[in-house]
Amino acid sequence: MRIKELNIPFLKYIGINCIIVLFIWISFFPQLIQEKYHFVINILLVLCFTILFFRKRTSIFKLSDYPLWIFLAAISINVFFAQQKNIALKTYLDLTIPMFIIYYLVSEDFSSGKSFNLLVKTICISSIFVSLGGILESLFKFNPIYKYFIYNPYYTRYITGFVRPMSTQYNPAPLGSYLVASLPFNFLLFRGNKSLWRILGAVGIVLNTVVLIFTFSRGAFLGLIAMSTFYLFMQRKYISIAVFSTILVIFIFISSLFPYPLNRFSKDYIIADKGTAILSNYRIDRCLMTGHILKDHPFVGLGFQHFRIKFYEYYPHKNTIPYENMIADNMYLTVLAETGSAGFLGLFIFIISLFKKAWRKLHALSNMPQKKQQLLLILSAFVGLLINMGGYELFYWPNPHIYFCILIGLIEANYRNIGT
């Protein structure tokens, strides 16, 4: 039987179901499980992409995809020059295989309303359960996943005192990223017409926001601020921006009156010099280290994961740093240090291209407010993650990395559906 005679709708459902199951997978299975079955997941993704290719052949590849190809090619160069090529190559494959395949699966199979609505509902329900897990964890100072089943080196640290929830995401920071990206989809469901899903959307908004704040992840908090401000600005709700900014200033001031971890949202812990704030010695040291690395390796960088391997060659002090902190703690600095100007420029081109595509599509949807709102909220989630990436190595955590891949696929799906 020739490929063109295969049941194409059935094959399409395979791609859709693959992404739905993948999202459920990243929602409820912590990082240790993700890492254990990472190879299996990649094999399943390759099989789904093979089916997609047989369905549509080379038509899945568009000229508009060139920024993705440039990015993936640019970050591959460091592998050839890395000191430990096996580590750099493994990391490169772990990052690029899911990104490449998810981008095409989502862009091809989630441009229609039905498949997209299914994904939105999956995100809403999943994020509600993940948030409930975080709330129960905070209330009872207990998480059975890490207590009995999965070793979590962060568990003892964050479960004592004022609990910073991890839920199923292994660490408060990835949990914050997950909730930042999920919030707009809950809001999209809340704006719908069906009462039951509107209620679930409202519940999701409240729970996601509460647990996001309780993670006390400053990167996620800044992502929430950026995402909300971007959405309101694009809606031209300038008065709402002023009100939001006022509430935000009051909240940050009040936070400074409380002890840790509530004071993590104060200006000293976000901007000034406390802990790992933006202008702290911790951040400045890593910026200086990245500058020295670029001086020595301007084009290709050190190689993936080599910021940690080469840490003490560039660390400006003589004291010993815990292994956990031997990182740039910023995805952009990591890309710059480990893949050089080539990789960083590739990332910049790719991100800018996604915004250009979304901007063009938003103008094309000027007479279709519902679809315009859909794309705007996807883009808002993307903005939230982009800001959040400045707080830790988001790509090196499987769950938020896959979420990032789904978002770029959704932006491309909207762009490819440019005529409707």
GUZATI-395583 format. One record per residue (C-alpha): residue number from 1; x, y, z. Coordinates in nm, 3 decimals. Example, Ala and Ser with C-alpha at 12.3 -4.5 7.8 and 13.67 -1.06 7.14 Angstrom:
2
> 1 | 1.230 | -0.450 | 0.780 .
> 2 | 1.367 | -0.106 | 0.714 .
***
This chain:
420
> 1 | 0.000 | 0.000 | 0.000 .
> 2 | 0.135 | 0.338 | -0.093 .
> 3 | 0.165 | 0.612 | 0.166 .
> 4 | -0.093 | 0.831 | -0.001 .
> 5 | -0.354 | 0.556 | 0.055 .
> 6 | -0.300 | 0.543 | 0.430 .
> 7 | -0.570 | 0.667 | 0.666 .
> 8 | -0.436 | 1.021 | 0.702 .
> 9 | -0.682 | 1.141 | 0.971 .
> 10 | -0.587 | 0.845 | 1.192 .
> 11 | -0.219 | 0.925 | 1.147 .
> 12 | -0.284 | 1.287 | 1.235 .
> 13 | -0.439 | 1.179 | 1.565 .
> 14 | -0.113 | 1.002 | 1.650 .
> 15 | 0.074 | 1.333 | 1.636 .
> 16 | -0.194 | 1.514 | 1.836 .
> 17 | -0.212 | 1.241 | 2.099 .
> 18 | 0.167 | 1.236 | 2.120 .
> 19 | 0.178 | 1.603 | 2.223 .
> 20 | -0.116 | 1.566 | 2.463 .
> 21 | 0.044 | 1.266 | 2.634 .
> 22 | 0.380 | 1.445 | 2.634 .
> 23 | 0.228 | 1.742 | 2.818 .
> 24 | 0.069 | 1.512 | 3.075 .
> 25 | 0.408 | 1.342 | 3.110 .
> 26 | 0.591 | 1.668 | 3.189 .
> 27 | 0.311 | 1.773 | 3.423 .
> 28 | 0.312 | 1.475 | 3.655 .
> 29 | 0.652 | 1.307 | 3.631 .
> 30 | 0.948 | 1.475 | 3.806 .
> 31 | 1.290 | 1.532 | 3.654 .
> 32 | 1.450 | 1.210 | 3.780 .
> 33 | 1.187 | 1.009 | 3.592 .
> 34 | 1.227 | 1.235 | 3.288 .
> 35 | 1.600 | 1.170 | 3.281 .
> 36 | 1.558 | 0.796 | 3.329 .
> 37 | 1.326 | 0.763 | 3.029 .
> 38 | 1.469 | 1.045 | 2.820 .
> 39 | 1.596 | 0.808 | 2.550 .
> 40 | 1.259 | 0.632 | 2.527 .
> 41 | 1.076 | 0.964 | 2.492 .
> 42 | 1.314 | 1.070 | 2.214 .
> 43 | 1.255 | 0.741 | 2.029 .
> 44 | 0.878 | 0.791 | 2.052 .
> 45 | 0.916 | 1.148 | 1.927 .
> 46 | 1.124 | 1.027 | 1.632 .
> 47 | 0.856 | 0.768 | 1.546 .
> 48 | 0.584 | 1.035 | 1.557 .
> 49 | 0.793 | 1.265 | 1.339 .
> 50 | 0.849 | 0.979 | 1.092 .
> 51 | 0.472 | 0.932 | 1.067 .
> 52 | 0.430 | 1.307 | 1.018 .
> 53 | 0.691 | 1.306 | 0.742 .
> 54 | 0.522 | 1.017 | 0.560 .
> 55 | 0.191 | 1.200 | 0.587 .
> 56 | 0.312 | 1.528 | 0.442 .
> 57 | 0.660 | 1.458 | 0.306 .
> 58 | 0.872 | 1.767 | 0.254 .
> 59 | 0.568 | 1.996 | 0.273 .
> 60 | 0.621 | 2.013 | 0.648 .
> 61 | 0.938 | 2.212 | 0.590 .
> 62 | 0.880 | 2.580 | 0.520 .
> 63 | 1.118 | 2.856 | 0.425 .
> 64 | 0.997 | 3.036 | 0.736 .
> 65 | 1.164 | 2.763 | 0.944 .
> 66 | 1.513 | 2.886 | 0.858 .
> 67 | 1.563 | 3.069 | 1.195 .
> 68 | 1.514 | 2.736 | 1.375 .
> 69 | 1.763 | 2.565 | 1.144 .
> 70 | 2.012 | 2.847 | 1.198 .
> 71 | 1.974 | 2.822 | 1.574 .
> 72 | 2.016 | 2.443 | 1.584 .
> 73 | 2.315 | 2.462 | 1.351 .
> 74 | 2.476 | 2.750 | 1.544 .
> 75 | 2.462 | 2.570 | 1.879 .
> 76 | 2.609 | 2.255 | 1.726 .
> 77 | 2.949 | 2.411 | 1.651 .
> 78 | 3.064 | 2.409 | 2.014 .
> 79 | 3.047 | 2.030 | 2.024 .
> 80 | 3.348 | 2.000 | 1.790 .
> 81 | 3.564 | 2.223 | 2.011 .
> 82 | 3.449 | 2.117 | 2.361 .
> 83 | 3.702 | 1.962 | 2.596 .
> 84 | 3.461 | 1.677 | 2.679 .
> 85 | 3.288 | 1.622 | 2.346 .
> 86 | 3.075 | 1.332 | 2.470 .
> 87 | 2.908 | 1.553 | 2.733 .
> 88 | 2.860 | 1.840 | 2.488 .
> 89 | 2.717 | 1.608 | 2.221 .
> 90 | 2.474 | 1.439 | 2.461 .
> 91 | 2.346 | 1.775 | 2.582 .
> 92 | 2.313 | 1.901 | 2.225 .
> 93 | 2.104 | 1.598 | 2.125 .
> 94 | 1.894 | 1.619 | 2.442 .
> 95 | 1.811 | 1.981 | 2.360 .
> 96 | 1.768 | 1.967 | 1.983 .
> 97 | 1.584 | 1.639 | 1.919 .
> 98 | 1.277 | 1.740 | 2.127 .
> 99 | 1.288 | 2.099 | 2.001 .
> 100 | 1.305 | 2.004 | 1.633 .
> 101 | 1.037 | 1.733 | 1.650 .
> 102 | 0.793 | 1.908 | 1.886 .
> 103 | 0.819 | 2.225 | 1.677 .
> 104 | 0.705 | 2.038 | 1.366 .
> 105 | 0.448 | 1.814 | 1.535 .
> 106 | 0.278 | 2.110 | 1.702 .
> 107 | 0.305 | 2.347 | 1.405 .
> 108 | 0.145 | 2.091 | 1.171 .
> 109 | -0.120 | 1.932 | 1.393 .
> 110 | -0.229 | 2.213 | 1.626 .
> 111 | -0.327 | 2.485 | 1.380 .
> 112 | -0.691 | 2.372 | 1.387 .
> 113 | -0.936 | 2.478 | 1.655 .
> 114 | -1.026 | 2.129 | 1.781 .
> 115 | -0.673 | 2.007 | 1.845 .
> 116 | -0.570 | 2.338 | 2.001 .
> 117 | -0.875 | 2.342 | 2.230 .
> 118 | -0.791 | 1.989 | 2.343 .
> 119 | -0.442 | 2.100 | 2.434 .
> 120 | -0.573 | 2.407 | 2.621 .
> 121 | -0.809 | 2.189 | 2.826 .
> 122 | -0.527 | 1.944 | 2.898 .
> 123 | -0.306 | 2.229 | 3.019 .
> 124 | -0.585 | 2.368 | 3.237 .
> 125 | -0.672 | 2.039 | 3.407 .
> 126 | -0.309 | 1.934 | 3.447 .
> 127 | -0.202 | 2.269 | 3.594 .
> 128 | -0.492 | 2.258 | 3.841 .
> 129 | -0.377 | 1.920 | 3.975 .
> 130 | -0.013 | 2.027 | 3.982 .
> 131 | -0.116 | 2.341 | 4.175 .
> 132 | -0.328 | 2.141 | 4.417 .
> 133 | -0.024 | 1.923 | 4.482 .
> 134 | 0.174 | 2.236 | 4.563 .
> 135 | -0.093 | 2.364 | 4.800 .
> 136 | -0.118 | 2.032 | 4.986 .
> 137 | 0.261 | 2.020 | 5.006 .
> 138 | 0.266 | 2.366 | 5.167 .
> 139 | -0.016 | 2.292 | 5.408 .
> 140 | 0.108 | 1.955 | 5.532 .
> 141 | 0.484 | 2.012 | 5.485 .
> 142 | 0.498 | 1.679 | 5.309 .
> 143 | 0.527 | 1.543 | 4.956 .
> 144 | 0.487 | 1.164 | 4.930 .
> 145 | 0.654 | 1.158 | 4.585 .
> 146 | 0.990 | 1.267 | 4.725 .
> 147 | 0.941 | 1.119 | 5.070 .
> 148 | 0.885 | 0.762 | 4.956 .
> 149 | 0.939 | 0.714 | 4.583 .
> 150 | 1.186 | 0.951 | 4.416 .
> 151 | 1.507 | 1.090 | 4.561 .
> 152 | 1.504 | 1.469 | 4.554 .
> 153 | 1.813 | 1.654 | 4.684 .
> 154 | 1.606 | 1.973 | 4.720 .
> 155 | 1.328 | 1.818 | 4.927 .
> 156 | 1.474 | 1.863 | 5.275 .
> 157 | 1.578 | 2.221 | 5.195 .
> 158 | 1.239 | 2.343 | 5.074 .
> 159 | 1.000 | 2.132 | 5.284 .
> 160 | 1.117 | 2.278 | 5.615 .
> 161 | 1.010 | 2.611 | 5.762 .
> 162 | 0.791 | 2.810 | 5.525 .
> 163 | 0.750 | 2.548 | 5.252 .
> 164 | 0.836 | 2.646 | 4.897 .
> 165 | 0.629 | 2.393 | 4.697 .
> 166 | 0.782 | 2.172 | 4.430 .
> 167 | 0.476 | 1.957 | 4.354 .
> 168 | 0.562 | 1.727 | 4.062 .
> 169 | 0.828 | 1.958 | 3.917 .
> 170 | 1.120 | 1.860 | 4.145 .
> 171 | 1.219 | 2.217 | 4.238 .
> 172 | 1.035 | 2.547 | 4.304 .
> 173 | 1.194 | 2.721 | 4.002 .
> 174 | 1.071 | 2.475 | 3.734 .
> 175 | 0.732 | 2.467 | 3.908 .
> 176 | 0.719 | 2.845 | 3.877 .
> 177 | 0.807 | 2.819 | 3.506 .
> 178 | 0.537 | 2.559 | 3.450 .
> 179 | 0.274 | 2.780 | 3.614 .
> 180 | 0.387 | 3.097 | 3.434 .
> 181 | 0.340 | 2.924 | 3.099 .
> 182 | 0.009 | 2.763 | 3.204 .
> 183 | -0.163 | 3.077 | 3.334 .
> 184 | -0.248 | 3.227 | 2.990 .
> 185 | -0.410 | 2.902 | 2.877 .
> 186 | -0.630 | 2.898 | 3.188 .
> 187 | -0.723 | 3.258 | 3.112 .
> 188 | -0.805 | 3.161 | 2.754 .
> 189 | -1.040 | 2.890 | 2.879 .
> 190 | -1.194 | 3.136 | 3.126 .
> 191 | -1.277 | 3.370 | 2.837 .
> 192 | -1.460 | 3.092 | 2.651 .
> 193 | -1.834 | 3.043 | 2.619 .
> 194 | -1.889 | 2.710 | 2.795 .
> 195 | -1.970 | 2.757 | 3.163 .
> 196 | -1.800 | 2.442 | 3.297 .
> 197 | -1.470 | 2.520 | 3.126 .
> 198 | -1.500 | 2.886 | 3.228 .
> 199 | -1.522 | 2.771 | 3.590 .
> 200 | -1.222 | 2.541 | 3.551 .
> 201 | -1.032 | 2.825 | 3.382 .
> 202 | -1.107 | 3.055 | 3.675 .
> 203 | -1.002 | 2.788 | 3.926 .
> 204 | -0.682 | 2.736 | 3.729 .
> 205 | -0.602 | 3.108 | 3.727 .
> 206 | -0.641 | 3.135 | 4.105 .
> 207 | -0.453 | 2.816 | 4.191 .
> 208 | -0.173 | 2.876 | 3.939 .
> 209 | -0.118 | 3.229 | 4.065 .
> 210 | -0.124 | 3.138 | 4.434 .
> 211 | 0.119 | 2.847 | 4.397 .
> 212 | 0.343 | 3.049 | 4.164 .
> 213 | 0.376 | 3.316 | 4.433 .
> 214 | 0.437 | 3.052 | 4.701 .
> 215 | 0.730 | 2.906 | 4.506 .
> 216 | 0.906 | 3.237 | 4.582 .
> 217 | 1.089 | 3.196 | 4.254 .
> 218 | 1.193 | 3.547 | 4.157 .
> 219 | 1.247 | 3.444 | 3.796 .
> 220 | 0.890 | 3.315 | 3.775 .
> 221 | 0.765 | 3.626 | 3.955 .
> 222 | 0.940 | 3.853 | 3.703 .
> 223 | 0.804 | 3.631 | 3.425 .
> 224 | 0.453 | 3.680 | 3.562 .
> 225 | 0.504 | 4.059 | 3.572 .
> 226 | 0.644 | 4.071 | 3.219 .
> 227 | 0.373 | 3.843 | 3.082 .
> 228 | 0.091 | 4.042 | 3.242 .
> 229 | 0.236 | 4.379 | 3.137 .
> 230 | 0.291 | 4.257 | 2.781 .
> 231 | -0.066 | 4.129 | 2.755 .
> 232 | -0.217 | 4.451 | 2.892 .
> 233 | 0.005 | 4.663 | 2.668 .
> 234 | -0.094 | 4.468 | 2.357 .
> 235 | -0.457 | 4.516 | 2.459 .
> 236 | -0.388 | 4.888 | 2.502 .
> 237 | -0.514 | 4.878 | 2.859 .
> 238 | -0.284 | 5.150 | 2.986 .
> 239 | -0.494 | 5.232 | 3.292 .
> 240 | -0.482 | 4.866 | 3.391 .
> 241 | -0.103 | 4.875 | 3.354 .
> 242 | -0.088 | 5.175 | 3.588 .
> 243 | -0.309 | 4.999 | 3.845 .
> 244 | -0.110 | 4.678 | 3.813 .
> 245 | 0.217 | 4.867 | 3.857 .
> 246 | 0.086 | 5.042 | 4.170 .
> 247 | -0.026 | 4.712 | 4.324 .
> 248 | 0.311 | 4.563 | 4.234 .
> 249 | 0.508 | 4.842 | 4.402 .
> 250 | 0.298 | 4.807 | 4.717 .
> 251 | 0.344 | 4.429 | 4.714 .
> 252 | 0.723 | 4.458 | 4.677 .
> 253 | 0.738 | 4.715 | 4.959 .
> 254 | 0.527 | 4.499 | 5.192 .
> 255 | 0.745 | 4.196 | 5.111 .
> 256 | 1.049 | 4.378 | 5.252 .
> 257 | 0.878 | 4.392 | 5.593 .
> 258 | 0.866 | 4.014 | 5.629 .
> 259 | 1.138 | 3.752 | 5.696 .
> 260 | 1.261 | 3.488 | 5.451 .
> 261 | 1.119 | 3.360 | 5.219 .
> 262 | 0.853 | 3.632 | 5.197 .
> 263 | 1.123 | 3.897 | 5.155 .
> 264 | 1.247 | 3.727 | 4.835 .
> 265 | 1.004 | 3.955 | 4.652 .
> 266 | 1.147 | 4.272 | 4.807 .
> 267 | 1.356 | 4.510 | 4.595 .
> 268 | 1.674 | 4.405 | 4.776 .
> 269 | 1.630 | 4.040 | 4.682 .
> 270 | 1.506 | 4.107 | 4.328 .
> 271 | 1.721 | 4.399 | 4.211 .
> 272 | 1.975 | 4.508 | 4.472 .
> 273 | 2.249 | 4.305 | 4.639 .
> 274 | 2.088 | 4.036 | 4.853 .
> 275 | 2.143 | 3.668 | 4.773 .
> 276 | 2.119 | 3.614 | 4.396 .
> 277 | 1.948 | 3.943 | 4.310 .
> 278 | 2.009 | 4.101 | 3.969 .
> 279 | 2.285 | 4.334 | 4.098 .
> 280 | 2.425 | 4.096 | 4.358 .
> 281 | 2.790 | 3.988 | 4.363 .
> 282 | 2.668 | 3.640 | 4.267 .
> 283 | 2.522 | 3.767 | 3.937 .
> 284 | 2.803 | 4.013 | 3.868 .
> 285 | 3.063 | 3.738 | 3.913 .
> 286 | 2.888 | 3.522 | 3.654 .
> 287 | 2.860 | 3.809 | 3.409 .
> 288 | 3.233 | 3.875 | 3.448 .
> 289 | 3.308 | 3.507 | 3.405 .
> 290 | 3.105 | 3.498 | 3.085 .
> 291 | 3.295 | 3.801 | 2.958 .
> 292 | 3.629 | 3.629 | 3.021 .
> 293 | 3.506 | 3.310 | 2.858 .
> 294 | 3.402 | 3.503 | 2.547 .
> 295 | 3.742 | 3.666 | 2.536 .
> 296 | 3.905 | 3.322 | 2.522 .
> 297 | 3.636 | 3.148 | 2.313 .
> 298 | 3.452 | 3.424 | 2.125 .
> 299 | 3.284 | 3.225 | 1.848 .
> 300 | 3.206 | 2.874 | 1.974 .
> 301 | 3.221 | 2.906 | 2.354 .
> 302 | 3.332 | 2.640 | 2.600 .
> 303 | 3.090 | 2.366 | 2.498 .
> 304 | 2.760 | 2.251 | 2.649 .
> 305 | 2.779 | 2.188 | 3.027 .
> 306 | 3.135 | 2.323 | 3.033 .
> 307 | 3.057 | 2.634 | 3.238 .
> 308 | 3.056 | 2.398 | 3.534 .
> 309 | 3.350 | 2.191 | 3.410 .
> 310 | 3.567 | 2.502 | 3.360 .
> 311 | 3.418 | 2.697 | 3.650 .
> 312 | 3.730 | 2.751 | 3.860 .
> 313 | 3.935 | 2.861 | 3.560 .
> 314 | 3.719 | 3.171 | 3.540 .
> 315 | 3.580 | 3.217 | 3.890 .
> 316 | 3.728 | 3.546 | 4.023 .
> 317 | 3.755 | 3.441 | 4.391 .
> 318 | 3.952 | 3.178 | 4.581 .
> 319 | 3.668 | 3.040 | 4.793 .
> 320 | 3.505 | 2.706 | 4.713 .
> 321 | 3.158 | 2.707 | 4.559 .
> 322 | 2.903 | 2.426 | 4.608 .
> 323 | 2.871 | 2.210 | 4.296 .
> 324 | 2.507 | 2.314 | 4.260 .
> 325 | 2.609 | 2.680 | 4.222 .
> 326 | 2.887 | 2.623 | 3.968 .
> 327 | 2.662 | 2.754 | 3.690 .
> 328 | 2.581 | 3.078 | 3.514 .
> 329 | 2.229 | 3.054 | 3.665 .
> 330 | 2.096 | 3.237 | 3.360 .
> 331 | 2.004 | 3.064 | 3.033 .
> 332 | 2.123 | 3.354 | 2.819 .
> 333 | 2.463 | 3.371 | 2.990 .
> 334 | 2.487 | 2.992 | 2.961 .
> 335 | 2.417 | 3.000 | 2.586 .
> 336 | 2.668 | 3.283 | 2.545 .
> 337 | 2.941 | 3.112 | 2.748 .
> 338 | 2.889 | 2.758 | 2.622 .
> 339 | 2.802 | 2.817 | 2.255 .
> 340 | 2.973 | 3.152 | 2.200 .
> 341 | 2.857 | 3.440 | 1.984 .
> 342 | 2.745 | 3.192 | 1.715 .
> 343 | 2.497 | 3.016 | 1.942 .
> 344 | 2.378 | 3.333 | 2.111 .
> 345 | 2.319 | 3.506 | 1.776 .
> 346 | 2.132 | 3.196 | 1.656 .
> 347 | 1.906 | 3.209 | 1.962 .
> 348 | 1.849 | 3.583 | 1.914 .
> 349 | 1.756 | 3.539 | 1.546 .
> 350 | 1.517 | 3.256 | 1.633 .
> 351 | 1.338 | 3.448 | 1.909 .
> 352 | 1.307 | 3.763 | 1.699 .
> 353 | 1.168 | 3.560 | 1.408 .
> 354 | 0.896 | 3.415 | 1.633 .
> 355 | 0.791 | 3.763 | 1.744 .
> 356 | 0.787 | 3.883 | 1.383 .
> 357 | 0.567 | 3.590 | 1.281 .
> 358 | 0.332 | 3.648 | 1.573 .
> 359 | 0.315 | 4.022 | 1.500 .
> 360 | 0.230 | 3.958 | 1.136 .
> 361 | -0.038 | 3.706 | 1.234 .
> 362 | -0.191 | 3.940 | 1.492 .
> 363 | -0.239 | 4.201 | 1.221 .
> 364 | -0.391 | 3.939 | 0.989 .
> 365 | -0.641 | 3.849 | 1.263 .
> 366 | -0.761 | 4.206 | 1.323 .
> 367 | -1.115 | 4.104 | 1.224 .
> 368 | -1.108 | 3.777 | 1.417 .
> 369 | -1.085 | 3.879 | 1.785 .
> 370 | -1.116 | 3.528 | 1.929 .
> 371 | -0.824 | 3.387 | 1.730 .
> 372 | -0.625 | 3.704 | 1.788 .
> 373 | -0.676 | 3.662 | 2.162 .
> 374 | -0.562 | 3.302 | 2.135 .
> 375 | -0.233 | 3.396 | 1.970 .
> 376 | -0.177 | 3.689 | 2.205 .
> 377 | -0.206 | 3.464 | 2.509 .
> 378 | 0.032 | 3.208 | 2.357 .
> 379 | 0.278 | 3.490 | 2.294 .
> 380 | 0.229 | 3.615 | 2.650 .
> 381 | 0.319 | 3.272 | 2.787 .
> 382 | 0.628 | 3.278 | 2.565 .
> 383 | 0.728 | 3.621 | 2.699 .
> 384 | 0.688 | 3.492 | 3.054 .
> 385 | 0.925 | 3.203 | 2.989 .
> 386 | 1.177 | 3.425 | 2.810 .
> 387 | 1.203 | 3.647 | 3.117 .
> 388 | 1.207 | 3.346 | 3.348 .
> 389 | 1.505 | 3.208 | 3.152 .
> 390 | 1.713 | 3.489 | 3.299 .
> 391 | 1.683 | 3.325 | 3.642 .
> 392 | 1.815 | 2.974 | 3.577 .
> 393 | 1.915 | 2.725 | 3.304 .
> 394 | 1.562 | 2.655 | 3.182 .
> 395 | 1.676 | 2.445 | 2.883 .
> 396 | 1.866 | 2.210 | 3.113 .
> 397 | 1.548 | 2.112 | 3.297 .
> 398 | 1.347 | 1.867 | 3.079 .
> 399 | 0.995 | 1.978 | 3.177 .
> 400 | 1.024 | 2.354 | 3.116 .
> 401 | 1.236 | 2.287 | 2.807 .
> 402 | 0.960 | 2.075 | 2.652 .
> 403 | 0.704 | 2.339 | 2.750 .
> 404 | 0.918 | 2.597 | 2.569 .
> 405 | 0.923 | 2.372 | 2.261 .
> 406 | 0.544 | 2.339 | 2.267 .
> 407 | 0.505 | 2.718 | 2.282 .
> 408 | 0.732 | 2.784 | 1.984 .
> 409 | 0.541 | 2.516 | 1.794 .
> 410 | 0.211 | 2.689 | 1.874 .
> 411 | 0.343 | 3.024 | 1.751 .
> 412 | 0.453 | 2.861 | 1.427 .
> 413 | 0.118 | 2.677 | 1.398 .
> 414 | -0.065 | 3.010 | 1.409 .
> 415 | 0.172 | 3.160 | 1.155 .
> 416 | 0.132 | 2.871 | 0.911 .
> 417 | -0.241 | 2.913 | 0.933 .
> 418 | -0.190 | 3.268 | 0.809 .
> 419 | -0.482 | 3.268 | 0.572 .
> 420 | -0.751 | 3.204 | 0.832 .
***
